């Protein structure tokens, strides 16, 4: 402050001195006074007035400064504490000012770094967007484009400057969707077909549309990204055509098997029938053996044809189960009479037990239940050379009874043998079509491998399931269940079999 006052005093004195010198020069120059005339006196008075004004201003400033010093000294004299507090406050203000100044400089530098980072991010973003093969654009709420990447401009064969301000092409196809107020949805996904000016075939694009918002949540504009899915659409159509062709071929195969099975069954039945008639005539011992072989082969072939027909019907979904009342124990007795002589001939022991709790009369498909049990028992005899075959039939009765007195019952059948058993890695393949345990060229046991497949499907159709447990050289146990009904009070007291 003192240095400033000294500089101001020096300037005032220099100005006053220069004016005084000018006045002296005017006063001493007689020739100039005569030449100027009246102007000489006016100019002299002006210089004198200027000198007085400068000196008066200087005196006024000096007086004001002296007065301020006196006031300051009086304020200091009123209390040292106030002066110290004021001095401390001043220092704090100065420190705060310096801190604020440093903080402002720091914020400015941070803003500068953020601006540089944003520039780098924008450059990176633009590079990524420009390198994309997808069509990327932005547009306003009225549908006019504000940005389009190179792929978008290339597809429509236009410069980006020409596209900006133009209408988003997919709007003519009704996309993106709008709400009831006529505004674009904030997010949407849709497919459109577009044709490029330099292409003849339309291209299918999957579009992703979303709103671009500011920090306050206000929608600024919208962005759409279109991905070419033409190859995927073509692949899907090809798969559909292949699937339809396969289904058509499968239906044709099933229909062919059905027709052939029916056509073959007629002559087979004739062969079996005539073999029976021929066996009842007078024949030599070797002729009886031949006839028996013919009849047995015919029966085997008939069973094979029946299995093929059942498989074709199951695959075509044409096989249905019936629900009719039948005597379960009579069905079991038929199987005992069929397999009894086979067991005696093979030297095996056949044990069939029916739990007394099983209803005498049940409602279900007798033929299909008998077929499943027959297939499983047939496999047991086929793969058992010594020991026994045990068949157990049990049930679980439901507690609910409908208005007509019908009750639910689930039948359980278990067939255990002491045969060769099944390796663990082959069990999961048992229920696949045409799977056989013995696939060698010299195998001793025949069959097509369809019996278990048919049995599994039939159990499922009758509301049940089938499973197997087996150990090599020990034996196998097959279990299956089916859902049936019975009429309460319409069966005779259980009789032990």
CORSULTA-V866436 format. One record per backbone hydrogen bond with DSSP energy under -1.0 kcal/mol. NH is the residue of the N-H (numbers start at 1). CO is the residue of the C=O. If there is no record, write none. Layout:
# CORSULTA-V866436
{{NH CO} {NH CO}}
This chain:
# CORSULTA-V866436
{{5 1} {6 2} {7 3} {8 4} {9 5} {10 6} {11 7} {12 8} {13 9} {14 10} {15 11} {16 12} {17 13} {18 14} {19 15} {20 16} {21 17} {22 18} {23 19} {24 20} {25 21} {26 22} {27 23} {28 24} {29 25} {30 28} {33 29} {34 30} {35 31} {36 32} {37 33} {39 36} {42 38} {43 39} {44 40} {45 41} {46 42} {47 43} {48 44} {49 45} {50 46} {51 47} {52 48} {53 49} {54 50} {55 51} {56 52} {57 53} {58 54} {59 55} {60 56} {61 57} {62 58} {63 59} {64 60} {65 61} {66 62} {67 63} {68 64} {69 65} {70 66} {71 67} {72 68} {73 69} {74 70} {75 71} {76 72} {77 73} {78 74} {83 79} {84 80} {85 81} {86 82} {87 83} {88 84} {89 85} {90 86} {91 87} {92 88} {93 89} {94 90} {95 91} {96 92} {97 93} {98 94} {99 95} {100 96} {101 97} {102 98} {103 99} {104 100} {105 101} {106 102} {107 103} {108 104} {109 105} {110 106} {111 107} {112 108} {113 109} {114 110} {115 111} {116 112} {117 113} {118 114} {119 115} {120 116} {121 117} {122 118} {123 119} {124 120} {125 121} {126 122} {127 123} {128 124} {129 125} {130 126} {131 127} {135 226} {137 224} {138 147} {139 222} {140 144} {143 140} {145 166} {146 138} {147 138} {149 136} {153 149} {154 150} {155 151} {156 152} {158 153} {163 159} {164 160} {165 145} {166 163} {168 143} {171 168} {172 169} {173 170} {174 171} {175 170} {179 183} {182 179} {185 177} {188 209} {190 207} {192 205} {194 203} {199 196} {203 194} {205 192} {206 227} {207 190} {208 225} {209 188} {210 223} {211 186} {212 221} {214 218} {217 214} {220 212} {221 212} {222 139} {223 210} {224 137} {225 208} {226 135} {227 206} {229 204} {233 229} {234 230} {235 231} {236 232} {237 233} {238 234} {239 235} {240 236} {241 237} {242 238} {243 239} {244 240} {245 241} {246 242} {247 243} {248 244} {249 245} {250 246} {251 247} {252 248} {253 249} {254 250} {255 251} {256 252} {257 253} {258 254} {259 255} {260 256} {261 257} {262 258} {263 259} {264 260} {265 261} {266 262} {268 264} {269 265} {270 266} {271 267} {272 268} {273 269} {274 270} {275 271} {276 272} {277 273} {278 274} {279 275} {280 276} {281 278} {288 284} {289 285} {290 286} {291 287} {292 288} {293 289} {294 290} {295 291} {296 292} {297 293} {298 294} {299 295} {300 296} {301 297} {302 298} {303 299} {304 300} {305 301} {306 302} {307 303} {308 304} {309 305} {310 306} {311 307} {312 308} {313 309} {314 310} {315 311} {316 312} {318 313} {324 364} {326 362} {328 360} {331 327} {332 328} {333 329} {334 330} {335 331} {336 332} {337 333} {338 334} {339 335} {340 336} {343 339} {344 340} {345 341} {346 342} {348 343} {349 387} {351 389} {353 391} {355 393} {358 355} {362 326} {363 485} {364 324} {369 365} {370 366} {371 367} {372 368} {373 369} {374 370} {375 371} {376 372} {377 373} {378 374} {379 375} {380 376} {381 377} {382 378} {383 379} {389 349} {390 416} {391 351} {392 414} {393 353} {394 412} {396 410} {398 408} {402 406} {405 402} {407 486} {409 484} {410 396} {411 482} {412 394} {413 480} {414 392} {415 478} {416 390} {417 476} {420 383} {426 423} {430 427} {432 429} {435 432} {443 440} {454 450} {455 451} {456 452} {457 453} {458 454} {459 455} {460 456} {461 457} {462 458} {463 460} {464 459} {467 479} {469 477} {471 475} {473 420} {474 471} {475 471} {477 469} {478 415} {479 467} {480 413} {481 465} {482 411} {483 462} {484 409} {485 363} {486 407} {488 405} {490 487}}
